[in-house]
Amino acid sequence: MTRTTRDLNGCLLARFRGPSAPEWLLSWLDDGLAGVVLFAENITGAEQTRSLVGELRAHNSRAIVAVDEEGGIVTRLEAAAGSSFPGNAALGAIDDTDQTRRAGREIGAMLADRGLSLDLAPVADTTANPDNPVIGVRSFGADADRVAAHTAAFITGVQSQGVAACAKHFPGHGRTGSDSHLELPSVPASLAELAATDLVPFRAAIAAGVRTIMTAHVRFPAVDDKPATLSRRWLTDVLRGDLGFDGVIITDALDMAAIGDSAESATGAVGALTAGADLLCLSRDQAAQERAVAGLEAAVADGTVSRDRVGEAAERVRALADWACPAAGPDRDRGLGPRLARRSLVISETAAALPAPAYVLDAGGRMSTQLEDSAAGLLGLLADRMPGTDGVRLAAPADGAGLTGLDGWLAAAAGRPLVVVVRDAHRHSWQRELLGRTLAARPDAMVVGTGTADDRALAGPAYLGTLGASRVSLTAAADLLAGLNTMLTT
């Protein structure tokens, strides 16, 4: 194997299916693969994760093992039940950077306990668009300075445990009205406008010593026609040059539709490495990963990607691997998540504990079909606390289909307290229909919003917002509705 081939391997983050590492992956690690990104499908428990990480490192002692552990709705380690930490929207609403640092520290300790070396968090995007379908509660908020302060605090907490943090998605995904998992978003803002807003949290992340920054598959035509992930203007001129970042630039997953790498194409991998990215997040499909390697090797051979660029990127990744030293501190605060979740609840003046077991219309489900979103649900948590509670969990109707069954559900709720759970109803016509028809029939219904609270105006007078659908945030709401915690303030 040539030095260049080994360096190319050292610029790649692979994926695989299932809880056991396949032989082809272990062999690739033997040949210098930089590391692996784990998803929920790869994780069954703490001991299994430790064993898996140990096996990966037995084949490459420098292997970077990463997960997206944001807290809130995006969790890999706690995907089966939902995160034990509220997400960024909740932390931003509390606006106590010391508590955000502590949350980052606890999340970092959870990763360190399992030997994981890179947390692909925090989201540093500023929510400039309430219709954004993929950021929402994953952001600390709409104010750039507040987002910057909490981004820096979270990074400091995670990295105090010897786990690298990752500010994402540079130069910002918060203005988009579409999801880069599904298409290439385009944002018309100028560089000057972005520098005064969206880039502020990334400057703060760099000042806080963040080890990695992830790119956005978003196009900013006033700056460059290429999406940021493939843009030398963004990655080399702005991020390296103007902002002075000298850590590892990581791509978002290259198989997302905005880039579209597959078993047939590796143009995204080649373009990202050429533009200045150091660590490429590949598809979980083995054939697509093989195509990426072949495409990169061909690009080096024909001079599209220089050997110096490959060597520079691989050296940065090796430095990151050498820096990481996961070691969970002994003074864990396991009550932190519940306390923060309770503090972040949005409670209207007329919201109150339920007088009896309720009927629940729970439409507070997944934020995006493209995210490994939280498995937690308010209906089940409330039924645990108030036996006799029942209802239905609702999903979006098929395209073109209306909301059916509501009259029957309202009939079933007759004579009982009614709880309606929605998530970002302002963005979903079927949830707006659910609220409108339900509140017309039952104006006394309690509305629980599990998204950004931008849909609060659609609710009746009794409103409870969780600012995210993590298990711990929904538990805080269930406790309040069940009368188990009445000493809360708005």
C-alpha positions as CSV (number, residue, x, y, z in Angstrom):
1,M,0.0,0.0,0.0
2,T,1.3,3.4,-0.9
3,R,1.6,6.3,1.5
4,T,-1.0,8.2,-0.5
5,T,-3.5,5.4,-0.3
6,R,-3.0,5.1,3.4
7,D,-3.4,8.9,3.8
8,L,-6.6,8.7,1.7
9,N,-7.9,6.1,4.1
10,G,-7.0,8.4,6.9
11,C,-9.4,11.0,5.6
12,L,-12.5,8.8,5.7
13,L,-15.2,8.1,8.2
14,A,-17.0,4.9,7.4
15,R,-20.4,3.5,8.4
16,F,-21.8,0.0,8.6
17,R,-25.0,-1.8,9.3
18,G,-25.9,-3.6,12.6
19,P,-24.3,-3.9,16.0
20,S,-21.2,-5.9,14.9
21,A,-18.3,-4.6,12.9
22,P,-18.0,-6.5,9.6
23,E,-14.8,-8.1,8.5
24,W,-14.4,-5.6,5.5
25,L,-14.5,-2.7,8.0
26,L,-11.9,-4.2,10.3
27,S,-9.6,-4.9,7.4
28,W,-10.0,-1.3,6.3
29,L,-9.1,-0.1,9.7
30,D,-6.0,-2.3,9.5
31,D,-5.2,-0.3,6.3
32,G,-5.4,3.1,8.1
33,L,-9.1,4.0,7.9
34,A,-9.5,7.1,10.0
35,G,-12.6,6.0,11.9
36,V,-16.3,5.2,12.0
37,V,-19.5,7.0,12.7
38,L,-21.9,5.0,14.8
39,F,-25.7,5.3,14.5
40,A,-28.5,3.9,16.6
41,E,-28.6,0.7,14.6
42,N,-25.0,0.0,15.7
43,I,-25.7,0.5,19.4
44,T,-27.6,-1.9,21.7
45,G,-26.3,-0.8,25.1
46,A,-23.3,0.5,27.0
47,E,-21.3,-2.7,27.3
48,Q,-21.9,-3.6,23.7
49,T,-20.7,-0.1,22.6
50,R,-17.6,-0.4,24.8
51,S,-16.8,-3.8,23.3
52,L,-17.4,-2.6,19.7
53,V,-15.2,0.5,20.2
54,G,-12.5,-1.8,21.7
55,E,-12.7,-4.1,18.7
56,L,-12.4,-1.1,16.2
57,R,-9.4,0.3,18.1
58,A,-7.7,-3.2,18.2
59,H,-7.5,-2.8,14.4
60,N,-6.4,0.9,14.4
61,S,-5.4,2.4,17.8
62,R,-6.0,5.8,16.3
63,A,-9.5,5.1,15.1
64,I,-11.9,8.0,15.7
65,V,-15.3,6.7,16.8
66,A,-18.0,9.3,16.5
67,V,-21.7,9.7,17.2
68,D,-24.2,12.5,16.9
69,E,-25.1,13.0,20.5
70,E,-26.7,16.4,20.6
71,G,-29.1,15.8,23.5
72,G,-32.8,16.6,22.8
73,I,-34.3,14.9,19.8
74,V,-31.0,13.7,18.2
75,T,-29.4,10.9,20.2
76,R,-27.6,7.7,19.3
77,L,-26.7,6.3,22.7
78,E,-30.2,6.7,24.1
79,A,-32.2,6.3,20.9
80,A,-34.3,3.4,22.1
81,A,-35.9,5.5,24.9
82,G,-35.0,9.1,24.1
83,S,-32.3,11.4,25.5
84,S,-31.9,12.1,29.1
85,F,-30.9,15.7,28.3
86,P,-33.0,18.5,26.9
87,G,-31.9,19.8,23.6
88,N,-30.4,23.1,22.5
89,A,-33.7,25.1,22.2
90,A,-34.4,24.3,25.9
91,L,-30.9,25.2,26.9
92,G,-31.0,28.5,25.0
93,A,-34.3,29.4,26.5
94,I,-32.9,28.9,30.1
95,D,-30.0,31.0,28.9
96,D,-27.6,29.9,31.6
97,T,-24.3,29.1,29.9
98,D,-22.9,27.4,33.0
99,Q,-25.7,24.9,32.9
100,T,-25.1,24.4,29.1
101,R,-21.5,23.8,29.9
102,R,-22.5,21.2,32.5
103,A,-24.9,19.6,30.0
104,G,-22.1,19.3,27.5
105,R,-19.8,17.9,30.2
106,E,-22.3,15.2,31.1
107,I,-22.9,14.3,27.4
108,G,-19.1,14.2,26.9
109,A,-18.8,11.9,29.9
110,M,-21.4,9.6,28.6
111,L,-19.4,9.3,25.4
112,A,-16.1,9.0,27.2
113,D,-17.5,6.2,29.4
114,R,-18.0,4.1,26.2
115,G,-14.6,5.1,24.7
116,L,-16.1,7.3,22.0
117,S,-13.8,10.1,20.8
118,L,-15.9,12.5,18.8
119,D,-19.3,14.0,19.4
120,L,-20.8,15.5,16.2
121,A,-22.4,18.3,18.3
122,P,-23.3,21.0,19.0
123,V,-25.5,22.5,16.3
124,A,-24.2,26.1,16.0
125,D,-26.9,27.1,13.5
126,T,-29.0,30.2,14.3
127,T,-32.7,29.7,13.6
128,A,-33.5,32.6,11.3
129,N,-36.4,30.7,9.6
130,P,-39.3,29.3,11.7
131,D,-40.2,27.1,8.7
132,N,-36.9,25.3,8.8
133,P,-37.7,21.6,8.6
134,V,-34.5,20.1,10.0
135,I,-32.9,22.5,12.5
136,G,-35.7,23.9,14.7
137,V,-35.2,22.7,18.3
138,R,-31.7,21.6,17.6
139,S,-30.6,25.2,17.7
140,F,-29.9,27.3,20.7
141,G,-32.2,30.0,19.2
142,A,-32.5,32.9,16.9
143,D,-30.2,35.4,18.5
144,A,-26.6,35.0,17.1
145,D,-24.9,36.1,20.3
146,R,-26.9,33.8,22.5
147,V,-26.3,30.9,20.1
148,A,-22.6,31.8,20.2
149,A,-22.3,31.8,24.0
150,H,-24.1,28.5,24.4
151,T,-22.2,26.9,21.5
152,A,-18.9,27.8,23.2
153,A,-20.2,26.6,26.6
154,F,-21.3,23.2,25.2
155,I,-18.0,22.7,23.4
156,T,-16.1,23.5,26.6
157,G,-18.1,20.9,28.5
158,V,-17.8,18.1,26.0
159,Q,-14.1,18.6,25.4
160,S,-13.3,18.7,29.2
161,Q,-13.9,14.9,29.0
162,G,-11.3,14.3,26.4
163,V,-14.0,14.0,23.7
164,A,-13.7,16.2,20.6
165,A,-16.8,18.4,19.8
166,C,-18.0,19.5,16.4
167,A,-19.7,22.8,15.6
168,K,-22.2,22.3,12.8
169,H,-23.3,23.1,10.1
170,F,-20.9,25.7,8.7
171,P,-21.6,28.3,7.5
172,G,-25.2,27.8,8.7
173,H,-28.3,25.7,8.0
174,G,-30.8,27.8,10.1
175,R,-32.0,30.0,7.2
176,T,-33.1,27.2,4.9
177,G,-36.6,26.3,4.2
178,S,-35.7,22.8,3.0
179,D,-33.8,19.8,4.3
180,S,-30.4,18.9,2.8
181,H,-31.1,15.2,3.4
182,L,-33.7,15.6,0.6
183,E,-32.5,18.4,-1.7
184,L,-29.9,21.1,-2.0
185,P,-31.1,24.2,-0.1
186,S,-30.2,27.6,-1.4
187,V,-29.8,30.8,0.8
188,P,-29.6,34.2,-0.9
189,A,-27.8,36.0,2.0
190,S,-24.6,37.9,1.3
191,L,-21.3,37.1,3.0
192,A,-21.6,40.4,5.0
193,E,-25.0,39.5,6.2
194,L,-23.9,36.0,7.2
195,A,-20.8,37.3,8.9
196,A,-22.9,39.5,11.2
197,T,-25.3,36.6,12.1
198,D,-24.8,33.0,11.1
199,L,-21.0,33.0,11.4
200,V,-20.9,34.5,14.9
201,P,-21.4,31.1,16.6
202,F,-18.7,29.6,14.5
203,R,-16.2,32.3,15.5
204,A,-17.2,31.6,19.2
205,A,-16.6,27.9,18.6
206,I,-13.2,28.5,17.2
207,A,-12.3,30.8,20.1
208,A,-13.4,28.1,22.5
209,G,-11.0,25.6,20.9
210,V,-13.4,23.4,19.1
211,R,-11.5,20.5,17.5
212,T,-13.8,20.0,14.5
213,I,-16.3,21.9,12.4
214,M,-18.9,20.2,10.1
215,T,-19.9,21.6,6.7
216,A,-23.4,22.4,5.5
217,H,-24.7,21.0,2.3
218,V,-26.2,24.4,1.6
219,R,-25.6,26.7,-1.4
220,F,-25.1,30.5,-0.8
221,P,-25.0,31.8,-4.4
222,A,-24.0,35.3,-3.4
223,V,-20.8,33.7,-2.2
224,D,-20.3,30.6,-4.3
225,D,-22.5,28.6,-6.6
226,K,-21.2,25.4,-5.0
227,P,-22.7,24.1,-1.8
228,A,-20.4,24.9,1.2
229,T,-19.2,21.3,1.5
230,L,-17.7,21.5,-2.0
231,S,-16.7,25.2,-1.9
232,R,-13.0,26.2,-1.6
233,R,-14.3,29.8,-1.1
234,W,-16.1,28.7,2.1
235,L,-13.8,26.1,3.5
236,T,-10.4,27.4,2.6
237,D,-10.8,31.2,2.1
238,V,-13.4,31.9,4.8
239,L,-13.2,29.1,7.4
240,R,-9.4,28.7,7.3
241,G,-8.4,32.1,6.1
242,D,-10.9,34.7,7.5
243,L,-11.9,32.8,10.7
244,G,-8.5,31.2,11.4
245,F,-9.8,27.6,12.0
246,D,-6.9,25.1,12.1
247,G,-8.7,22.0,13.3
248,V,-10.4,19.3,11.3
249,I,-13.1,20.1,8.8
250,I,-15.7,17.3,8.6
251,T,-18.3,16.9,5.9
252,D,-21.9,16.1,6.6
253,A,-22.9,12.8,5.2
254,L,-22.0,12.7,1.5
255,D,-24.9,10.4,0.6
256,M,-27.5,13.1,1.5
257,A,-29.5,14.2,-1.5
258,A,-27.9,17.6,-1.5
259,I,-24.5,16.0,-2.5
260,G,-25.7,12.6,-3.7
261,D,-22.6,10.3,-3.5
262,S,-23.5,6.7,-4.2
263,A,-22.2,3.5,-5.6
264,E,-22.2,5.2,-9.0
265,S,-20.7,8.6,-8.0
266,A,-18.0,9.9,-5.7
267,T,-17.9,13.5,-7.0
268,G,-18.9,14.8,-3.6
269,A,-16.0,13.1,-1.9
270,V,-13.5,14.4,-4.5
271,G,-15.0,17.9,-4.4
272,A,-15.0,18.2,-0.6
273,L,-11.4,17.0,-0.2
274,T,-10.3,19.5,-3.0
275,A,-12.2,22.3,-1.4
276,G,-10.5,21.8,2.0
277,A,-12.4,19.2,4.0
278,D,-10.2,16.8,5.9
279,L,-12.6,14.1,7.1
280,L,-15.3,12.8,4.8
281,C,-18.5,11.2,6.2
282,L,-19.3,8.4,3.8
283,S,-22.5,6.5,3.0
284,R,-23.4,3.5,5.1
285,D,-23.6,1.4,1.9
286,Q,-20.4,-0.6,1.4
287,A,-20.5,-0.3,-2.4
288,A,-20.8,3.5,-2.1
289,Q,-17.8,3.6,0.2
290,E,-15.8,1.5,-2.2
291,R,-16.7,3.9,-5.0
292,A,-15.6,6.8,-2.9
293,V,-12.1,5.2,-2.4
294,A,-11.8,4.4,-6.1
295,G,-12.9,7.9,-7.0
296,L,-10.5,9.6,-4.7
297,E,-7.6,7.4,-5.9
298,A,-8.4,8.2,-9.5
299,A,-8.6,12.0,-8.6
300,V,-5.2,11.8,-7.0
301,A,-3.8,9.9,-10.0
302,D,-5.0,12.5,-12.5
303,G,-4.0,15.4,-10.4
304,T,-7.5,16.6,-9.5
305,V,-6.6,16.2,-5.9
306,S,-3.0,16.9,-5.0
307,R,-1.0,14.5,-2.8
308,D,-0.1,17.5,-0.6
309,R,-3.8,18.2,0.0
310,V,-4.3,14.5,1.0
311,G,-1.3,14.5,3.3
312,E,-2.3,17.8,4.9
313,A,-5.8,16.5,5.6
314,A,-4.6,13.1,6.9
315,E,-2.2,14.9,9.3
316,R,-4.9,17.0,10.8
317,V,-7.0,13.9,11.3
318,R,-4.1,12.1,13.0
319,A,-3.6,15.1,15.3
320,L,-7.3,14.9,16.3
321,A,-7.0,11.2,17.1
322,D,-3.9,11.9,19.2
323,W,-5.6,14.7,21.0
324,A,-8.7,12.7,22.0
325,C,-8.4,10.9,25.3
326,P,-11.9,10.0,26.5
327,A,-12.0,9.9,30.3
328,A,-15.3,10.4,32.1
329,G,-14.9,12.5,35.2
330,P,-16.0,10.8,38.5
331,D,-18.4,13.6,39.7
332,R,-21.3,12.9,37.4
333,D,-24.5,14.9,37.9
334,R,-27.3,12.5,36.8
335,G,-30.0,14.8,37.9
336,L,-28.9,17.6,35.7
337,G,-31.1,16.7,32.7
338,P,-34.4,16.5,34.5
339,R,-33.7,19.8,36.3
340,L,-32.9,21.5,33.1
341,A,-36.0,20.0,31.4
342,R,-38.2,21.3,34.1
343,R,-36.7,24.8,34.0
344,S,-37.2,25.0,30.2
345,L,-41.0,24.2,30.2
346,V,-43.1,27.0,28.6
347,I,-46.3,27.1,30.7
348,S,-49.3,29.4,30.0
349,E,-51.1,30.9,32.9
350,T,-54.1,28.6,32.5
351,A,-52.1,25.4,32.2
352,A,-52.7,23.1,35.2
353,A,-52.4,19.5,36.3
354,L,-55.1,17.3,34.9
355,P,-58.0,16.5,37.2
356,A,-58.4,12.9,36.0
357,P,-56.9,10.5,33.5
358,A,-56.9,12.0,30.1
359,Y,-57.5,11.0,26.5
360,V,-54.4,12.0,24.5
361,L,-54.1,12.8,20.8
362,D,-50.3,12.5,20.4
363,A,-49.0,14.0,17.2
364,G,-45.7,15.1,18.7
365,G,-43.7,12.5,16.8
366,R,-40.7,12.6,14.6
367,M,-39.3,16.0,13.5
368,S,-38.0,14.6,10.2
369,T,-38.1,11.2,8.6
370,Q,-34.5,11.7,7.7
371,L,-33.3,12.0,11.3
372,E,-32.9,9.2,13.8
373,D,-35.3,11.1,16.0
374,S,-36.3,10.5,19.6
375,A,-38.4,7.5,20.4
376,A,-40.1,9.1,23.4
377,G,-43.8,9.9,23.4
378,L,-46.0,11.9,25.9
379,L,-48.9,9.4,25.7
380,G,-46.9,6.5,27.2
381,L,-45.2,8.7,29.8
382,L,-48.5,10.2,31.0
383,A,-50.2,6.8,31.1
384,D,-47.4,5.5,33.4
385,R,-48.2,8.4,35.8
386,M,-52.0,8.4,35.5
387,P,-53.4,4.9,35.0
388,G,-56.5,5.0,32.9
389,T,-54.9,7.5,30.5
390,D,-55.2,6.3,26.9
391,G,-55.4,7.8,23.4
392,V,-53.7,7.5,20.0
393,R,-50.3,8.3,18.5
394,L,-50.7,10.1,15.2
395,A,-48.4,10.2,12.2
396,A,-48.6,12.4,9.1
397,P,-51.3,11.2,6.7
398,A,-50.1,9.9,3.4
399,D,-49.6,12.5,0.7
400,G,-52.9,14.0,-0.3
401,A,-54.9,12.2,2.4
402,G,-56.8,14.2,4.9
403,L,-57.0,13.8,8.7
404,T,-59.4,10.9,9.2
405,G,-60.6,9.4,12.5
406,L,-60.7,12.6,14.5
407,D,-64.5,12.5,15.1
408,G,-64.2,9.1,16.6
409,W,-61.3,10.1,18.8
410,L,-63.1,13.2,20.1
411,A,-66.1,11.0,20.9
412,A,-63.8,8.7,22.9
413,A,-62.6,11.7,24.8
414,A,-66.1,12.9,25.8
415,G,-66.3,13.6,29.5
416,R,-62.6,13.3,30.0
417,P,-59.7,15.8,30.0
418,L,-58.3,16.0,26.5
419,V,-54.6,16.6,25.7
420,V,-53.4,17.3,22.1
421,V,-49.7,17.0,21.4
422,V,-48.2,18.7,18.3
423,R,-44.8,19.4,17.0
424,D,-44.3,22.6,15.0
425,A,-47.9,22.6,13.9
426,H,-47.2,25.9,12.1
427,R,-45.2,23.9,9.5
428,H,-47.7,21.0,9.0
429,S,-51.2,21.4,7.5
430,W,-52.5,18.2,9.1
431,Q,-51.4,19.3,12.6
432,R,-53.0,22.7,12.0
433,E,-56.2,20.9,11.0
434,L,-55.9,18.7,14.1
435,L,-55.7,21.7,16.4
436,G,-58.4,23.7,14.6
437,R,-61.0,21.0,14.6
438,T,-60.1,19.8,18.1
439,L,-60.2,23.2,19.7
440,A,-63.5,24.0,18.0
441,A,-65.0,21.0,19.6
442,R,-63.1,21.1,22.8
443,P,-61.8,24.6,23.7
444,D,-60.8,23.3,27.1
445,A,-58.2,20.9,25.6
446,M,-54.6,21.2,26.9
447,V,-52.2,21.7,24.0
448,V,-48.7,20.4,24.4
449,G,-46.1,21.6,21.9
450,T,-43.0,19.5,21.6
451,G,-41.3,21.7,19.0
452,T,-40.0,25.3,18.9
453,A,-43.2,26.9,20.3
454,D,-43.6,28.9,17.1
455,D,-47.0,27.1,16.9
456,R,-48.1,28.5,20.3
457,A,-50.4,31.0,18.6
458,L,-52.4,28.2,17.1
459,A,-53.2,26.7,20.6
460,G,-55.9,27.6,23.0
461,P,-55.4,29.3,26.4
462,A,-54.0,26.1,28.0
463,Y,-50.5,25.5,26.5
464,L,-47.5,23.6,27.7
465,G,-44.3,23.7,25.6
466,T,-41.3,21.4,26.0
467,L,-39.0,22.9,23.4
468,G,-38.0,19.4,22.2
469,A,-39.2,15.8,22.3
470,S,-36.4,14.3,24.3
471,R,-37.5,11.7,26.9
472,V,-36.5,14.0,29.7
473,S,-38.4,17.0,28.4
474,L,-41.6,14.9,27.8
475,T,-41.2,13.4,31.2
476,A,-41.1,16.9,32.7
477,A,-44.3,17.7,30.9
478,A,-45.9,14.4,32.0
479,D,-45.0,15.1,35.6
480,L,-46.6,18.5,35.5
481,L,-49.8,17.2,33.9
482,A,-50.0,14.4,36.4
483,G,-49.6,16.9,39.3
484,L,-46.2,15.5,40.4
485,N,-44.4,18.8,40.1
486,T,-46.5,22.0,40.6
487,M,-43.6,24.3,41.8
488,L,-42.7,25.4,38.3
489,T,-42.4,28.9,36.8
490,T,-42.8,30.0,33.2
